[in-house]
Amino acid sequence: MELTEGAGTRWFANGPEQFCWADWPDEEEAVLFHQGSGDTLMLNPLGEYLLKRLQQEQLTHQQLSAAAADYFHIDNDAGLTESIVTSLRTFRSLGLVVSDTL
């Protein structure tokens, strides 16, 4: 699954200063409140990791996939890439991330 943007497209958090995080011991999910939109989201560990990385730096989906594989100690395979692409599309539709092609 590919994004409409090119392979070199870099993604970054939209208004990262408006991200308010909460998590609890012994819970996998994290909660994100985005002050700009007023939305509150419950995120799985991959979603949390992706958004927190994109708050720090601009990355391509391939770079995100390699970094997530290292972080979670899993294979950097087509399934992971598909999950990341799907997450980026969802986050973009919610206004949480943007790309350098927009």
Backbone bond lengths (Angstrom), bond angles and torsions (degrees), N, CA, C in turn:
res aa  C-N    CA-C-N  psi(-1)  N-CA   C-N-CA  omega(-1)  CA-C   N-CA-C  phi
1 M - - - 1.456 - - 1.526 107.61 -
2 E 1.293 116.70 127.93 1.456 121.49 -179.43 1.512 110.37 -116.64
3 L 1.308 115.27 154.96 1.452 121.73 173.31 1.520 108.06 -82.99
4 T 1.315 116.34 162.76 1.451 119.81 177.18 1.525 110.99 -70.33
5 E 1.325 118.03 -23.40 1.444 121.93 176.70 1.523 109.24 -77.32
6 G 1.326 116.93 161.71 1.454 121.26 180.00 1.516 112.36 -71.91
7 A 1.328 114.66 169.61 1.463 120.76 -177.97 1.521 112.24 -61.97
8 G 1.334 117.58 -27.02 1.455 120.83 -178.88 1.520 114.27 -88.07
9 T 1.317 116.58 3.44 1.460 120.38 -179.27 1.519 110.53 -64.48
10 R 1.319 115.70 129.76 1.469 120.81 178.24 1.524 109.24 -100.09
11 W 1.316 114.25 138.48 1.465 123.02 -179.39 1.516 109.57 -108.83
12 F 1.333 116.54 149.30 1.460 120.86 177.26 1.520 109.96 -153.19
13 A 1.319 115.13 159.44 1.465 121.60 -179.24 1.525 109.37 -69.15
14 N 1.308 116.03 139.70 1.462 123.14 178.30 1.526 108.20 -93.95
15 G 1.322 116.96 109.37 1.467 120.57 -178.76 1.510 112.39 68.69
16 P 1.355 117.99 52.19 1.462 119.69 -175.16 1.526 113.71 -59.18
17 E 1.321 117.72 -24.21 1.460 120.03 177.91 1.529 111.75 -69.45
18 Q 1.333 116.64 -12.33 1.462 121.20 179.67 1.526 112.63 -96.35
19 F 1.331 117.37 5.19 1.456 121.92 179.19 1.535 108.50 -88.33
20 C 1.313 116.89 123.16 1.472 122.79 176.55 1.523 107.72 -118.11
21 W 1.327 116.43 117.97 1.456 122.23 -174.29 1.521 111.57 -103.46
22 A 1.341 115.05 148.25 1.459 121.88 171.93 1.528 107.77 -144.26
23 D 1.310 115.75 136.51 1.457 119.88 171.84 1.524 108.06 -147.22
24 W 1.313 115.14 161.10 1.449 121.59 -174.70 1.517 109.65 -126.50
25 P 1.332 116.27 147.71 1.466 119.21 176.57 1.535 110.05 -58.05
26 D 1.313 115.02 145.11 1.472 122.59 177.28 1.524 113.69 67.68
27 E 1.313 118.36 13.30 1.472 122.07 175.85 1.524 108.37 -117.83
28 E 1.328 116.42 135.66 1.461 120.41 178.25 1.519 112.38 -77.08
29 E 1.310 116.95 -39.36 1.455 120.64 -174.58 1.526 111.39 -78.23
30 A 1.319 114.35 152.42 1.462 121.58 173.65 1.521 107.19 -118.97
31 V 1.317 116.20 156.31 1.457 121.54 178.37 1.521 108.01 -111.59
32 L 1.323 114.77 132.99 1.459 121.83 176.81 1.518 108.22 -118.56
33 F 1.322 116.10 125.82 1.460 121.59 169.93 1.517 106.40 -108.71
34 H 1.332 116.34 123.33 1.464 121.11 178.32 1.516 107.75 -101.77
35 Q 1.329 115.92 110.01 1.461 121.35 -174.85 1.523 112.79 -60.66
36 G 1.325 117.58 -35.39 1.461 120.77 -177.71 1.519 113.32 -64.67
37 S 1.324 116.62 -42.21 1.467 120.46 -177.96 1.519 112.59 -95.01
38 G 1.335 116.50 -21.60 1.456 120.58 -174.55 1.512 112.91 80.62
39 D 1.345 117.08 6.94 1.462 121.68 -178.99 1.520 111.48 -83.83
40 T 1.326 115.09 143.13 1.457 122.44 172.37 1.519 107.41 -117.68
41 L 1.323 116.50 129.99 1.454 121.48 -176.92 1.521 110.57 -127.17
42 M 1.318 116.56 142.87 1.455 121.90 170.67 1.527 106.00 -100.16
43 L 1.320 116.35 124.02 1.460 121.43 -174.44 1.519 111.79 -116.58
44 N 1.329 114.99 142.48 1.457 119.96 173.01 1.529 108.15 -75.14
45 P 1.322 118.45 171.27 1.465 120.06 -176.77 1.529 114.09 -57.47
46 L 1.328 118.36 -37.24 1.467 119.83 179.32 1.524 110.74 -66.56
47 G 1.325 117.62 -45.40 1.463 120.77 178.85 1.515 111.89 -60.41
48 E 1.313 116.38 -42.66 1.468 120.69 177.45 1.525 110.35 -61.99
49 Y 1.325 116.64 -46.75 1.462 120.83 -179.61 1.530 110.91 -59.13
50 L 1.335 116.70 -47.45 1.465 120.29 -177.47 1.524 111.70 -60.50
51 L 1.317 116.98 -48.67 1.465 119.39 -177.95 1.533 111.76 -66.21
52 K 1.315 117.11 -38.48 1.466 119.12 179.03 1.533 111.00 -67.41
53 R 1.330 117.70 -37.71 1.469 119.97 176.00 1.526 110.93 -65.33
54 L 1.344 116.09 -40.31 1.462 119.56 -178.58 1.520 112.22 -73.93
55 Q 1.315 118.12 -14.92 1.462 121.14 171.51 1.532 109.68 -73.57
56 Q 1.320 117.24 -26.16 1.469 122.25 -175.43 1.520 113.24 -91.03
57 E 1.340 117.10 -37.25 1.460 120.32 -174.86 1.525 111.03 -158.57
58 Q 1.327 114.30 160.93 1.457 121.07 176.40 1.521 108.61 -85.90
59 L 1.348 116.00 130.74 1.461 120.80 -177.59 1.525 110.56 -138.84
60 T 1.330 116.36 152.03 1.462 121.27 171.66 1.533 108.36 -79.95
61 H 1.329 115.85 165.85 1.467 116.59 178.79 1.527 110.94 -67.74
62 Q 1.335 118.09 -27.45 1.457 120.29 176.08 1.536 110.56 -68.33
63 Q 1.324 117.00 -41.25 1.462 120.38 177.65 1.528 111.00 -65.22
64 L 1.327 116.26 -39.88 1.464 120.06 176.96 1.522 110.99 -62.31
65 S 1.321 116.33 -41.01 1.464 120.44 -179.53 1.525 110.73 -63.99
66 A 1.323 117.29 -45.33 1.470 120.52 179.10 1.527 110.82 -64.10
67 A 1.325 117.16 -42.97 1.469 120.92 -179.63 1.526 111.26 -65.93
68 A 1.329 117.23 -41.67 1.470 120.64 179.44 1.527 110.57 -65.77
69 A 1.330 117.12 -39.84 1.467 120.14 178.13 1.527 110.47 -60.17
70 D 1.331 116.09 -43.61 1.469 119.87 177.42 1.526 111.29 -64.51
71 Y 1.306 116.98 -45.66 1.465 121.94 -176.47 1.533 112.07 -62.78
72 F 1.346 115.93 -45.12 1.467 120.69 -176.69 1.528 113.11 -91.90
73 H 1.337 117.43 -1.08 1.459 122.52 -179.10 1.527 111.35 56.15
74 I 1.344 114.21 51.55 1.462 121.30 178.72 1.527 108.84 -129.44
75 D 1.327 115.57 170.05 1.467 120.06 179.26 1.520 110.77 -73.31
76 N 1.313 115.20 140.36 1.460 121.50 173.67 1.523 107.15 -87.16
77 D 1.331 115.67 80.70 1.455 121.10 -174.74 1.527 111.21 -116.06
78 A 1.322 115.28 -177.23 1.467 120.82 -177.86 1.528 111.81 -61.66
79 G 1.319 117.78 -33.16 1.468 120.39 179.21 1.516 112.46 -65.44
80 L 1.318 116.44 -41.16 1.459 120.40 177.33 1.521 110.48 -66.47
81 T 1.322 116.29 -45.25 1.469 120.06 179.05 1.521 110.52 -59.31
82 E 1.320 117.63 -42.98 1.460 121.06 179.11 1.528 111.16 -62.69
83 S 1.327 117.17 -41.21 1.473 120.44 177.64 1.524 111.08 -62.64
84 I 1.317 116.91 -40.23 1.460 120.87 -179.79 1.519 111.09 -68.70
85 V 1.318 117.32 -43.93 1.467 120.75 177.75 1.523 110.44 -60.94
86 T 1.319 117.26 -43.92 1.467 121.29 178.07 1.525 110.49 -61.63
87 S 1.334 116.31 -43.15 1.467 120.42 178.62 1.525 110.80 -62.42
88 L 1.336 117.68 -45.24 1.464 120.58 179.35 1.522 111.28 -60.06
89 R 1.315 116.58 -42.09 1.473 120.00 177.91 1.529 110.89 -61.83
90 T 1.322 116.22 -44.15 1.467 120.37 179.24 1.520 110.48 -63.84
91 F 1.330 116.64 -47.74 1.467 120.67 -179.64 1.526 111.11 -62.22
92 R 1.329 116.58 -38.00 1.473 119.78 177.37 1.523 110.60 -64.20
93 S 1.327 117.32 -42.58 1.481 120.12 -179.47 1.521 111.91 -64.89
94 L 1.338 116.57 -25.33 1.471 121.67 178.47 1.528 112.21 -90.12
95 G 1.325 116.50 -4.38 1.462 120.75 -179.97 1.514 114.01 79.94
96 L 1.338 117.53 16.33 1.462 120.99 -178.15 1.516 113.22 -86.47
97 V 1.334 117.66 -26.91 1.451 121.77 177.55 1.518 109.09 -132.66
98 V 1.317 114.60 156.75 1.457 122.87 173.44 1.526 107.55 -138.39
99 S 1.312 115.66 165.94 1.468 120.02 178.28 1.520 109.67 -116.74
100 D 1.322 115.44 163.15 1.457 119.79 -179.10 1.525 113.05 -75.10
101 T 1.333 117.20 -0.25 1.460 120.29 177.36 1.519 112.02 -94.49
102 L 1.347 117.06 -8.60 1.463 120.33 -177.78 1.508 111.22 -88.72
